[in-house]
Structure formats: C-alpha cells, structure tokens
Amino acid sequence: MGRIEDLETKLVKLSQEQVRTVDGVDLLNELAYAYSTIDVFRSQELTQRSQGIAQEIGYAGGRAKALWVTGICLFWQSRYGEALKLCQEALGIFEGCQDVSTRPRSTMS
C-alpha cells in the first residue's frame, strides 16, 4: 500500500472526535501535502477541513501548515501571487509558534 492509501486508511479509522484534535489536524495536513502534487483539489479540500478544525481548537501550527499546503496547491495551479501570500501568512504564524516541529523545511518544498 502506498503512502496516500495508508494515510487515507488512518483517516477513515478516526472518529469525528479524534479528527478534531491536534493529531487529527496533523493527519489531514500530511494527507493534503501528499496529494498536493497529484490532486490539488483533494489537497485543498483536506486543507480547508484541517484549517477549520485547527482554528476551532486553537492549533496555530496546524492552521499554518494548512495555509502552507494550500499555497503549494495554488503554486501548482500557476496562481503564484495567491500562493506567495498564503505561504507568507503561514510563515508569520510559524514564526510565532513555539513548537518548531510544526514548521515546514522551506516555504516551497
């Protein structure tokens, strides 16, 4: 089984309550990133969901990662200005996070 299939399986096994946690948001963002170069629409669907949950539970790093992945999707759609704006917004949030593990390795990995 491939990476996306593994992540999809993990997501399906989570209850609604489990998805609405830091781990759930991280899983949604990881799956969104995996899709970002092959299905930007599925990726954006996942980032919208993770961003909403992250906002709801107060998880800034998760919200930033969702913005960053959305920026990647916009980049692949040649929407460079929008991509840059979201990645800069994500970077500002990441810089305010104490947990450096939530930060991506670069703005456009």
C-alpha positions in Angstrom: 0.0 0.0 0.0 1.3 3.5 -0.8 1.7 6.5 1.4 -1.6 8.1 0.4 -3.6 4.9 0.9 -2.0 4.4 4.3 -2.9 8.0 5.3 -6.5 7.6 3.9 -6.9 4.4 5.9 -5.8 6.1 9.1 -8.2 9.0 8.5 -11.1 6.7 7.9 -10.4 4.9 11.2 -10.6 8.1 13.2 -13.8 9.1 14.9 -15.1 12.6 14.5 -13.8 13.4 17.9 -10.3 12.1 17.1 -10.2 14.2 13.9 -10.9 17.3 15.9 -7.6 17.0 17.8 -4.0 18.1 17.1 -3.2 14.6 15.8 -6.3 14.7 13.5 -5.3 18.1 12.1 -1.7 16.8 11.5 -3.0 13.8 9.7 -5.3 15.9 7.5 -2.3 18.2 6.7 0.0 15.3 6.0 -2.5 13.7 3.6 -3.1 17.1 2.0 0.6 17.5 1.4 0.8 14.0 -0.1 -1.9 14.9 -2.6 -0.5 18.4 -3.3 1.4 17.5 -6.4 -1.1 14.9 -7.8 -4.6 16.1 -6.9 -4.6 19.8 -5.9 -8.4 19.8 -5.5 -8.4 16.9 -3.0 -5.5 18.5 -1.2 -7.3 21.8 -0.9 -10.4 20.0 0.3 -8.3 18.5 3.1 -6.6 21.8 4.0 -9.9 23.6 4.3 -11.1 20.9 6.7 -7.8 21.0 8.7 -7.7 24.7 8.8 -11.2 24.9 10.2 -10.6 22.4 12.9 -7.2 23.9 13.7 -8.9 27.3 14.1 -11.6 25.8 16.3 -9.2 24.0 18.6 -6.6 26.8 18.7 -3.9 25.0 17.0 -1.8 27.7 15.2 0.8 25.3 13.8 -1.9 23.2 12.2 -3.6 26.2 10.7 -0.2 27.5 9.4 0.6 24.1 7.8 -2.8 24.0 6.1 -2.2 27.5 4.7 1.3 26.5 3.5 -0.1 23.3 1.7 -2.8 25.4 0.2 -0.1 27.8 -1.1 1.7 24.8 -2.7 -1.5 23.9 -4.4 -2.0 27.4 -5.7 1.6 27.4 -6.9 0.9 24.2 -8.9 -2.1 26.0 -10.4 0.1 28.8 -11.5 -1.6 31.2 -9.1 1.7 32.5 -7.9 0.6 35.7 -6.2 -2.0 33.9 -4.1 0.5 31.1 -3.3 3.0 33.6 -2.1 0.5 35.5 0.0 -0.6 32.3 1.8 2.9 31.0 2.3 3.9 34.3 3.8 0.9 34.2 6.1 1.8 30.7 7.1 5.4 31.7 7.8 4.2 34.5 10.0 2.2 32.1 12.0 5.0 29.5 12.1 7.4 32.2 13.4 5.0 32.8 16.3 4.8 29.1 17.2 7.0 27.7 20.0 6.9 24.2 18.5 9.4 24.2 15.7 8.4 20.7 14.6 5.2 22.2 13.0 7.3 24.3 10.7 8.0 23.1 7.1 11.5 22.7 6.0 11.1 25.5 3.5 8.3 27.7 2.1 8.1 25.6 -1.1 9.3 22.1 -0.5 
